[in-house]
């Protein structure tokens, strides 16, 4: 494939992707959606975040690890408790990261 053909393919796929996405936005902007549908859309960010984060907790080394030796799982559990109790994003991230660093440092010390 030549350079020109490659660029035309990339630009064409970009235009097609944009057109497909904007068509749904334009269509849904003119419609009144049922309440259940709007409530379900409100849960999408949490579902996407869970899908991205949970594998990192349970498969930190490439295999499923649900033991107390899994630093990612312990730090994530503590960060979850902090998030639940405080609802403070920066504090949650700070506690999670500090816990992970401390657990790794303790693991290297032993």
C-alpha positions in Angstrom: 0.0 0.0 0.0 1.4 3.4 -0.9 1.7 6.3 1.4 -1.1 8.2 -0.3 -3.5 5.2 -0.2 -2.7 4.6 3.5 -3.5 8.2 4.4 -6.7 8.1 2.4 -7.7 5.0 4.2 -6.9 6.5 7.6 -8.8 9.8 6.8 -11.7 7.8 5.3 -12.1 5.7 8.4 -11.9 8.7 10.6 -14.7 10.4 8.7 -16.8 7.3 8.8 -16.3 6.9 12.5 -17.1 10.5 13.2 -20.2 10.4 10.9 -21.5 7.2 12.7 -21.0 8.8 16.2 -22.5 12.2 15.3 -25.5 10.6 13.7 -26.6 9.0 17.0 -26.0 12.3 18.9 -28.0 14.2 16.3 -30.8 11.6 16.3 -31.1 11.4 20.1 -31.0 15.1 20.6 -34.4 15.4 18.9 -36.0 12.5 20.8 -37.4 12.3 24.3 -35.8 9.1 25.8 -37.6 7.0 28.3 -36.6 7.6 32.0 -35.2 4.1 32.3 -32.9 4.6 29.3 -31.6 7.9 30.8 -31.0 6.3 34.2 -29.1 3.4 32.4 -26.9 5.9 30.6 -26.1 7.5 33.9 -24.5 4.2 35.0 -22.2 3.9 32.0 -19.2 5.9 33.4 -19.1 3.7 36.5 -19.4 0.5 34.4 -16.5 1.6 32.2 -14.4 2.6 35.1 -15.0 -0.8 36.7 -14.1 -2.6 33.5 -10.8 -0.7 33.3 -9.8 -0.9 37.0 -10.9 -4.3 38.2 -8.6 -6.4 35.9 -5.7 -4.4 37.3 -6.6 -5.4 40.8 -7.1 -9.1 40.2 -4.6 -9.7 37.4 -1.7 -7.6 38.4 0.9 -10.2 37.4 -0.9 -11.5 34.4 -2.7 -14.3 36.3 -5.7 -14.1 38.6 -4.4 -13.4 42.2 -7.0 -13.0 45.0 -4.6 -13.3 47.9 -3.1 -11.0 50.5 0.1 -11.1 48.6 -1.5 -9.0 45.8 -0.5 -5.4 46.6 -2.8 -4.0 43.9 -5.8 -5.7 45.4 -5.0 -4.5 48.9 -4.3 -0.9 47.8 -7.5 -0.9 45.7 -9.5 -2.2 48.6 -8.2 0.5 50.9 -8.8 3.2 48.3 -12.3 1.9 47.8 -13.0 2.3 51.5 -11.6 5.8 51.5 -13.7 6.7 48.4 -16.8 5.3 50.0 -16.3 7.2 53.3 -14.9 10.5 52.1 -16.1 10.9 48.4 -12.8 12.8 47.8 -11.2 11.8 44.6 -7.7 13.2 45.3 -7.6 11.7 48.8 -8.7 8.3 47.3 -6.0 8.4 44.7 -3.4 9.5 47.2 -4.2 6.8 49.7 -4.3 4.1 47.0 -1.0 5.2 45.5 0.7 5.6 48.9 -0.5 2.2 50.0 0.8 0.5 46.8 4.2 2.2 47.2 4.4 1.2 50.9 3.3 -2.4 50.2 5.9 -2.7 47.5 8.6 -1.2 49.7 7.7 -3.7 52.5 7.7 -6.6 50.0 11.2 -5.7 48.8 12.5 -5.3 52.4 11.5 -8.9 53.2 
